[in-house]
Amino acid sequence: MRYLIPLLMIMFQTSLSGQICYWQQHVDYQMEIDMDVDTHQLTGTQTLEYTNNSPDTLYRVFYHLYFNAFQPGSMMDIRSLNIEDPDSRVADRISKLQPDEIGFLKINSLLQDGIEVEHFTTGTILEAKLSKPILPGATTSFDMEFHGQVPLQIRRSGRDNAEGVSYSMTQWYPKIAEYDYMGWHPTPYVGREFHGVWGDYEVKLHIDKSYIVAATGYLQNAEEVGHGYDKSKSKSKSERESEGKGKSKSKSKSRKDKITWHFKAPMVHDFMWAADPDYQHVTAQVTNGPKLHFFYIADSATDNWEKLPEYTVKAFAYMNENYGQYPYQKYSVIQGGDGGMEYPMGTLITGHRSLKSLVGVTVHELIHSWYQGVLANNESLYPWMDEGFTSFVSEEVMDYLFEERSEPHPQINHFNAYINLARSNKEEPLSTHADHFNLNAAAVTAAYSKGAVFLRQLIYIIGENNFKAGMLRYFDQWKFKHPQPNDFKRIMEKESGIILSWYFEQWINTTKTIDYGIQSVEGQDNQTVIVLERDGDMVMPIDLQVNYTSGSSQTFNVPLRMMRNHKPLGDMKLADPWPWTYPTHQLVLDIPSDQIESVEIDPGKQMADVNRDNNYYGSHNKKKQGG
């Protein structure tokens, strides 16, 4: 009965949500960390309550030890030294780290329910053979003592970043690997994204009392640490600038010089923190939303940081209204790291930027709170589901914030980036594991740009209203879970009534490209026959605009027969469906050809056609050259 009741509860909850056979593991972390800012080393204890909600019996577990990547000869180092286009932030820097600059995590002891566990570490992965199997529905407890060194800032995490931030603590603790329907995911840290277990975190951090800490979760002892945590927001700009000049980082020599920061984070899949003595801290409140926290160092970029809260509040309000309600009460924008990287309840970003760049990176990372923070897909396998979705929405939100209107749509630059990649013969399928792309540029363009194009074309296929309703339904149904591509497909099929398997399969699993053209426009008696041709390998429905010599125009929607439906037509007319095996398709118009001025496929550029030169047919058989 001990094991049966949890399983029955899982099955009951699953049936209520309509997600048949879905399950996910659960973790409960309690960590106490002692940070030595002289040596940049930490010691820690971790108690992890692990609940096996799977139908499988587990005989071993894996932990990620991400800091071990920052050592000469690591997989990340060798990959960076050998790939054709290494990330400039990494390059050969790991290979040159000195012993006091490398990162490491060493496990001093590991117990399962009080019994010592046999374990060994290879690179960034620890494997442990369990003292007793974890049965389905059972919970077990792991107690760990560990010791680590914070690496010099290179990729995402580390100390003393390029802008002088002391600690950017991400991927910093022994983190149990995810186990899902595919099995274990002990993915070595080579450079790209992550996959984590949903759960609760309680972290107590002992650090030099001069440091201000920003972190995932809710601070439990604000009054105790309030020597700078809230008071700095009342200081004037001149006071803050004066304090920042010539200030050196305070170093602690004993435990009595430290203070404890106590955080709790419910239902997240990671925990990050950052710390610096010179952090300024300001807050802003989103109406019917979270309290926003901003941590930055006063310098030449301070003016832009002071303007940032207003834009961030507006961005959160827009997201809450259009893409689902942010579920936490807090979000932090923290100067640190090596660019911009999302984490639960916050982000680390570099801060020496123009205002628009600072707003842009903040918007991108906060939107990740929807697409990865709450909809936690496996980033290693499906980076386009978080980076692509985030990029798509980011462009829309930036247009809104800066009162711009990108033509023909906000994602046009992502279309151009994808098409350039497709034409380069260096494209790989979106289904490629994030670490296994041959080129960094190909991986980035695939995840960010081809992923964003995926959503814009989905609007083209199913219609904007269906798309918007589907995005809200997707968020509501899959929040706090690990959605897969098929889960998103089923949401959009239910919302639109259109079969979409053909689109997902071709766009995700192949590098087939779209190229449609107008073969001919000819008069026959008092009619006009328009012949469309498919020159590319990928199939799509077609919006065809016919412009008449009278100055009027009409758009025809040509669905694919296998869609079994079509998008809402509005002012469009429905043409006969195109059976995809036919290389050409005819439209017959009851109007003489001399009354047609021009014909154009997809004039709104909603489709990533790699050759638009054949999309237009004008009077006198003159084709428009289009880009």
N, C-alpha and C positions, 0 to 999 in steps of 0.2 A: 504493500500500500504506500510505503514511503516514496517509491519511484513511480507508482501508477498515477497518483493524484497530480503531480506536476505535468505528466504527459497528457492527462485528460484536460487539464487547464489549457495547455498549449493548443490542443486540438479544438477546444471550444472557442478560444480566442481567434484561431485561424478561420473557423467556419463563420464567425461573425464578420470578419473583415473581407471574406470572400476570396481569400488567397489560399487555395487548396494546397496542402502539404508544405506550406512554407514554415520554416523554423529558423531561429538564430540563437547563437550562444550568448551568454551573459557573464559579465565580469564585475567584480567589486574590488577596487584597489584601495588600499590604505598604505601611504608611504610617508616616511619621515626622513628628511634629507638634511645633512649638515654640509654646508658649502664653505670651503676655505678659499677666500678670494686672493690669498697670497700665492698659493700653489695652483689655483684653478682646478682643484680636485674636490670631489664630493664623496661622501660615504652615505649609504642609505640602507634602510630596511623597508621591505615590501611584504605586505600580506595581501594575497590575492584569493578571493573566493570565486571559484570558477564553476558555473552551472552548465552542464551538458544537456542542452535542449534538443540535441540531434537524436536520430534513431539508432546511432552507432555507439558501440563501446570503444572508448579511447584507451590506448595502451601507452601512448607517449604524447608529449606536448613539445612545442617549439616556442622559443622566445627570440625576438629581434633585439640585437645589441648594436644599434645603428652607429654609435660613436666609433666602433671598430673599423668603419669604412675609411676613417681619416688617419690612415697609417700607410707609409710607403709599402708598395707591393699588394695593397688591397685590391679587390675586384674593381672598385670604383676608380682607383688610381690607374690600374692597367687598362681599363676601358677608355679612360680619358686620354691615355698616352697613345692608344692605337686607333681610335676612331678618326675618321677623316676630318670631321669638323667638331672638335671638342668644345664643350661649354667653356666660354672664356673665363668664367668665374672659377673653374677648376683647372683646366689646362694641365700643366705639370706641377702645380703647387703642392699636391699631396706628396709627391715623390721627394720633395725638398724639405718636408717638415722635420724639425729636430725633436729629440725625445720629450722635451718639455712643451712642444707644440702639437703633438699628435693627440688624437682622441682615443679613449679606450673605455670599455666597461668590463669589469672582471667580477665573476660571481664567486663569492667566498663560501656561501653555503646555500643549499636548496632543500627544503623539507616539504613533504606532502603529508598533511594530517599528522605532523610531528615525526615522521619517519624520513630519514635521509634518502635522497633521490640520486641515482646515478645519472650524471650529465656530462656532456662535453661540448666545447665551443669550436666551431669552424667559421672563421671570418666573422660575419655579422649575425650568425645564427647559432643559438644554443639549442641542443636537442636533449631532452630528458626522458629517460625510461622510467615510467611510473612505478611506484612501490605497490600500487593497487590500481586496477583499471577503473575508469570513470564510466559507470553504467548510464544508459539513457535516463534522463530525468534527475540524475544525481548531482550533488554539489560537493566539491572537494576544496581544501585550503592549501595554498602554497605559501611558505614563508621563506623569504630570501634576504640575504645580506650581500650587498654589492659595493664596489668601489669603482670610481670613474674619474677620468680626466677630460676636461672640456677642451676640444681642439681649437686651434686658431680658426677664426671664421673663414670658411671656404664655401660650403654649400649649405644654405638654409640655417644651419646651427653652428654655434661656436662662440668664442670670446673675441672682443676687440674688433668689431667689424669696421669696415672702411670709413664709417661716419663716427666712430668712437664710442659706440654703444658697448658696454662691458660684457653683457651676457645675453645671447639669443638662444634660449634653451628649448630646442625642439628636437624630437626623436632622441631624447636624453636619458631615458630610463629603460630598464629591461621590460619589454612589452610583449605579452603573449600573442602569438600569431593567430590569425583567424582560421576557423574551421567551419566550412559551410558544405553545401550539397556537392561541391567539387572535391572536398577533402581539405587537407591542410594547405596553407599558403605560406610556407617558410621562404619567402622571396628574398634573396640576398639584396643588400642595399647597394645598388649600382649607380643610382642617380635620380630615378624618377619617382613615381607616386606610391601611394600606400593603401592599405586595407586593414581596418581595425575592428575590434569587437566592441559592440555596444555595452555600456555599463556605467557605473558610478565611481567617482574618484574622490578621495579625501587625501590632501597633501599638506604636510607641515614642513615648511622650509625654514631652516635656521641659517641666517646670513648676516653679515656685517650690518650694524644698525643704521649706517649712513645710506644704505641702498634702498631705493624704491622699487617695488616689485609689481609687475603687471602679469596677469595669468588668466588661463582658463578658469571658469568657476566663480563662485561667490565668496568674497572675503568674509571670514567669520569673526575676525578680531580687528575691525577697522579702528576702533578707539585706541587699541594698544599700539598700532603701527602708525597712528595718525600724525606723526611728527612731520610728515610731508605728503602723505597720501591724498589728503583732501585740501590741506591748507594752501597748497601752491596755486590753486585756481583763483585765490583772492589777491595774488600778488600782481602788481602792475608789470607791464612789459619791460619798463626800464629796470625795475627791481630784479626781474628774472635774468635779464641780460647781464646786469652787474654781478649777480651771483655766479653766472656761468663763466665769467672771464677768469682765466688763470686757475680754475679750480681743479685740483688733482683728485683722483679716485682714492677714497679712504680705504685703508687696509686693516683687517682685524687680526689681532694676535691671540685672542683667547675667546672662549665661549661666552664669557661675560660681556663681551663687546657686541654680541649678536642679538638679534631679535627674531621672533618666530612669526612667519606669515602662514596663516591657516586658511586653506581654500577647500571648498566642496563644489563638485561639478556633477550634477545628476544627468544621466542618460546622454553621455557623449562617447566618442570612440578614440579620444586622444587627450593629452594634457600638455600644454606648453606654458612656459613662463619666460620672462625677460627681466633684467635688473640693471640699474645704473644709478649712481648717486646724483646725477644731474637731471634726471627725468623731471620735466614739468608735467603736471597732471590737471587736465580740465575735463569737464563732463558736459553732456547735453542730453536732453530728454526727448525721445520720440513720443509724440502723442499716441496713446494706446499701443505703445511699443516699448522697446528696451531703453535702459539708460546707457548712453554711449560714453566711453572713457577714451581719452586721447593721452598718450605718453610720448613725449618728444624732448629732445635736447635743444635748448635755446641757442640759435646760431643764425646764419644768414637766411635760413629758410623759415624762420619763426613766423613771419607775416603770413605765409601761405598756410602754415599749421593753424594759425588763429582763424583763418577763413574756412578751414576744412570742416568743422562741426556743422555749420549751416548746410553745406552740400550733403553731408552724410545723413543728417536728419531727413532731408528731402528724399534721398535715395531709399532709405528704409521705409518711409511712408509709401513711396511708389511701389516697392516690392511687396509690402504687406497687402496693398490693395489689389495688385495685379497677378501676383504669383504665389500667394499663400502667406499666412501670418507667421512671422518669426517666432519660434516657440520659447525662447529664453528671455530673461529679464535684463541681460547684459550683453554688450559687445564692446571690445577694445580694439583701438587702432594704435599700434605700438611701433615706434621707430626701432629698427633692428634688422637682423637678417642680411640677405644679399640681393634683395629685389622686392618680391612680394610673394607671400605664401600663406595659404589659408589654414586655420586651425579652429577647433570648436570654440565658439564665443569670442573669436578675435583673429587678428592677423598681425604678422610682422612685415613691415615695409621699409625700404630705404626712404629717407625723407628729404634729401637734397634735390628737389625737383621744382619745376614750374608749377603754378597752381593747377593747371589743367592736368598735368601728369600726376600730381599728387592726388587729385580727386579721382582720376582715372584708375590708378592702381588701387585706391581704397574701394572704389565702386566694384571693381572686378573681384577683389578678395571678399568683400562683404556678400556679394551674390553667391560666392562659394558656400556661404552659410546655408543656402537653399540646396545647391547642387554640389554636395559632398558633405557639408556639415550636418544636414538633416536627411537628405537622400544620399545615403552613403554607399554608392556603387563601388565596386572593386576598381580603383583607379589604375592599377597595373594592367588589368585586362581591358578596361573600357575607359581610358582617359578622356575620350571624346564625350562621354556622358556627363563629366563634370566640367572639363575645360571648354568643350564646345558649347554646351548649354549656357555656361557662364559667359562666354564670349558673345554669344547671340544676345543675351539679355543686357549685358554691359553696354553694348553699342546703343541699344534702345534707351537705356537709362541716361547715358551721357548726352544723347540728343535732347532728352527731356530736361536735364539739369541746365544745359547751356543754351536752351531754346534754339536748337539747330534742327535742321531737317536734311539729313543726308539723302542724296538722290542716287539711284531710285529708291533705296531703302537703307537702313542703318548698317547692314552687314555687307555692303558692296565691296569694301576692302578685303574682307575675308573671301569673297568670291574670287577676286583677282589673285589673292595669294594661293588659293587652291588651284585655280586654273593654271597658274605658272608652274606649280608642282606637277600637275597632271601632264603638262606638255614637256616636262623635263626628263621623263622616263625614269625618275627616281622615286616615284610614289610607291608606297606599300599599302596593303589593305588596312583599314581602320581596326580590324580584328587582330593585328599584330600586337604582341605583348609590348608594353611601353619601353621595356629595357632592350628589346631585340631589334629595333629599327636599325638599319644600316647607317643612317645619317641622323644627327640631332635635328637638323633643319626639317627633314621629312617627318620626324616624330612630332615636332612642334606644330608644323603646318597641318598635319593630319588631325591632331587632337583639337587645336584651337580653331583653325579655319574650316577644315572639312566638316568638323563637328558643328560649327555654327551654320554652315551652308545646309547641313542636314535638316535643321529646324526651319530655316527659311523656305526650303523646297517643300517641306511638309505642309506649310501654310498654302503653298501653291497647289498641292495635291488635294488637301481636305477642306480648305477654306479657313479664313482667319477666325471666325467665331468658334468653329469646332476646335481649332487649335488652342485658343485661349481657354475654353472650357476644359479641354483635355489637360493642359498644363496645371490648372488648379486641381483637377481630379487626381492627377499623378502625384502632386505634392501631398494632398490630403490622404490618399490611400497608402502611400509608400513611405511617409515620414517615419524616421527612427528605424528604418529597415535597410536592406541591401538590395535595391532593385537591379534587375538585369535588363538587357535590351528588349527581350520579349515581353517583360512586364510593362515597359513603356509602350511597346507596339500594341498590346492588347487594350490599354487605356485608350489610345487614339483610334483604334478600330471600333471600340464600343461607342465612343463619342461621335464618330463620323459615319458609321455604317459602311465604311470602305475597307476592303481587304488590302492590307499593306505589307504582307510578307515579301512580295517581290521587291519593294523599295528597300526594306531593311536588308534583305539578303544581298542585293547588288551593291548598295552604297557602302555597307559595312564590310562585307567579306570579299569584295573584288576591287579592282582598280579600273573597271569599265567606265568609260566616259560618255557624256551626253553630247550628241551632235545631231540636231535636226535641221532640215533645210526645206526650201520650197523648190520643187523640181520644175513645176510649170504652172502657168495661169493661162488657160486657153478658152476661147469662146466656142460654144457649140449651139447653133441656132440662137435662141434668146437666153441661153444659160451660160454660166462660167464654171469650168471644171478646174479646181485647184488640186494639184497633186503634191502631197507632202512626202518627204523621204527621210528615213532614219539612216544616217551615215555612221553614227556611233554605235557602240555595243550595248549601252544602257538604254532601257526603255523608260519613257515618261509620258504622262498625259500632256496635251498641248492646249495652250490658249493661243488662238489665232485671231488677230485683229485685221479686219477688212476696212479700208478707208475708201470712201466713194468720192467721185468727182464733185458731188453736190456739197461736200464738206462734212457730211455725216460719217459715222463709222459704226461697226458692229463687231463684237468679239464672240467667237465661237469656242466652246469648250469641247475638246476631243478626248474623252476618257479612254483608258485602256479597258479592254473587255474584261480582263481578269480582276479589275478593281471591283466589279459587281455593283458599282454605284458611281456617283460623281459628287463633286463638291457642290454646295449651294450656288445656283447660277446667278442670282441677282439679275443684272441687265444682260447677261450673256445668253446665247442660244446654244442648245445642246446638239452636238453633231453625233453621227454614228460612232460607236466605240471602235477603237483600233485593235484588232487582234495582233498581239506583239510579234508573231512570227512573220507577218507581212512586212516587207521592207518599205512599201509605199502605202499611202492611204488617200482616198479621194473625198473631197467635199464638192458637192454640186449646188451652186447657188442659182436661184431663179432670177437672174439679172444679167443683162448683156455685159460682156467683158469690157466694152468701151466706157462703162459707167464705174469701173473700178480704177481708182488712182494707184493704190498700193496694197500690199498684203504683208503682214509681219508676224512672225512667230515670237511669242513672249516679249512684247515691247517693254514690259516692266522689269525685265532682267531678273525674274524670280527663279530662273532655272540656270544652273551652272553649265551652260552650253559652251564647250571649249572652242567652238568656231562659229561666231555669230555672222560671219560674212555671207552665209547662205540663208540667213533668217529673214531676209527682206527681198521682196519682189515689187519693183515699181512699174509704172506705166512705160510703154515702149521697151519692156524687158530689161530695164536698167536696175541692177541690184545695188542696194545701199551697202557701203562698207561700214560695218559696225564693230565696236570693241566691247 
